[in-house]
Amino acid sequence: MVRTLITIPEEDKQWLKNYSRSHHVSMAQIIRMAINEFKKRKKNDKNDFHKALEATFGMWKDKNIDSVEYVRQLRSEWDRDGDKLK
C-alpha cells in the first residue's frame, strides 16, 4: 500500500472519526472502502452507458423521416413562451 495525504473539511473528518469508533474500523479502512465503492459505481456507470448505446444503436435506420422536419414538428407543439404545451 501507498501512503497519501488528503485534505478534507473538518466536519467530514469528525464524521469519519465517529463512524470509525462506532464500527471499530480505522478511518483509513473506511476511506479505502469508499474508494472501492466509488470505483465500482463508476465502472457500472460506464457499462450502463455502453449497454444503452448498444440497445438503441440504429433504432431509427428504417425511418423515412427528415430530421429537421421532425424537430420542427416537435417544436410546434410548444407555444411561443416555450414553457407551455398547446
C-alpha positions in Angstrom: 0.0 0.0 0.0 1.0 3.6 -0.6 0.5 6.3 2.0 -1.1 9.6 0.8 -2.1 12.8 2.4 -5.6 14.3 1.8 -7.3 17.5 2.9 -11.0 17.2 3.9 -13.4 19.5 5.7 -13.3 19.3 9.5 -16.9 18.0 9.6 -16.0 15.1 7.3 -13.0 14.3 9.5 -15.2 14.3 12.6 -17.8 12.1 10.8 -15.0 9.6 9.9 -13.7 9.6 13.4 -17.2 9.0 14.9 -18.0 6.3 12.3 -14.7 4.5 12.8 -15.1 4.4 16.5 -18.7 3.2 16.5 -17.9 0.5 13.9 -14.4 -0.4 15.2 -12.8 0.2 11.9 -9.9 2.5 11.1 -10.5 5.8 9.3 -8.1 4.6 6.6 -10.1 1.4 6.1 -13.3 3.4 5.7 -11.7 5.6 3.1 -10.3 2.5 1.2 -13.8 1.0 1.3 -15.3 4.3 0.0 -12.8 4.4 -2.9 -13.6 0.8 -3.8 -17.3 1.5 -3.8 -16.8 4.6 -5.9 -14.7 2.7 -8.4 -17.4 0.0 -8.7 -20.1 2.6 -9.3 -18.0 4.4 -12.0 -17.4 1.1 -13.8 -21.1 0.3 -13.6 -21.9 3.8 -14.9 -19.7 3.2 -17.9 -21.1 -0.3 -18.5 -24.7 1.1 -18.3 -23.9 3.8 -20.8 -22.5 1.3 -23.3 -25.4 -1.0 -22.8 -27.8 1.8 -23.5 -25.9 2.8 -26.7 -25.9 -0.8 -27.9 -29.6 -1.2 -27.2 -30.6 1.9 -29.1 -28.0 1.9 -31.9 -29.7 2.0 -35.3 -33.2 2.2 -34.0 -34.1 5.0 -36.5 -32.3 3.4 -39.5 -35.6 2.3 -41.1 -37.4 5.5 -40.5 -38.0 7.7 -43.6 -38.1 11.0 -41.7 -36.3 14.2 -42.4 -34.6 15.1 -39.0 -35.1 18.8 -39.5 -38.8 18.4 -40.2 -39.1 16.1 -37.2 -37.6 18.7 -34.9 -39.8 21.4 -36.3 -42.8 19.2 -35.7 -41.8 18.6 -32.1 -41.2 22.3 -31.5 -44.5 23.3 -33.0 -46.2 21.5 -30.0 -45.0 24.4 -27.8 -46.3 27.9 -27.5 -44.2 30.9 -28.2 -43.3 31.3 -24.5 -41.6 27.9 -24.7 -42.8 26.8 -21.4 -46.4 25.5 -22.0 -47.9 22.8 -24.2 -50.6 23.9 -26.6 
